[in-house]
Amino acid sequence: MQPCVVLLLTLAILPSLVASNTSSLINTTWSKAPNVSYDHCANVLSADPAGASATDKRGLLIAAAQRTVHSVTSTVHIMSDLIQELNTCIQYYQRMGEFTVGAIDDLRAG
């Protein structure tokens, strides 16, 4: 995957974190990135130990990519749980439909 794609994905899905100290590498790297929220990026990477301690752009990108992997993995788990819950709801509604049809048949039969 191209570094630009990884960077943009990282910035799009990482949660906002508050950082107290922004390294000069983070400042110089992200201040030049087009179409990127500098504040968001600086906060996220400054709060991450790997990002805050990165000594070059490659290390910074690796830290950003690792955060992306964590966020994507977490999102996939949440989505899987939601799908399971929706499937349970579908089963309940199917049963309710069957019971309702049965009740209507019983009412008609007297």
Sequence and secondary structure as in RCSB ss.txt:
>XXXX:A:sequence
MQPCVVLLLTLAILPSLVASNTSSLINTTWSKAPNVSYDHCANVLSADPAGASATDKRGLLIAAAQRTVHSVTST
VHIMSDLIQELNTCIQYYQRMGEFTVGAIDDLRAG
>XXXX:A:secstr
  HHHHHHHHHHHS     S   HHHHHHHHT TT  HHHHHHHHHHSHHHHT  SHHHHHHHHHHHHHHHHHHH
HHHHHHHHHHHHHHHHHHHHHHHHHHHHHHHHHH 
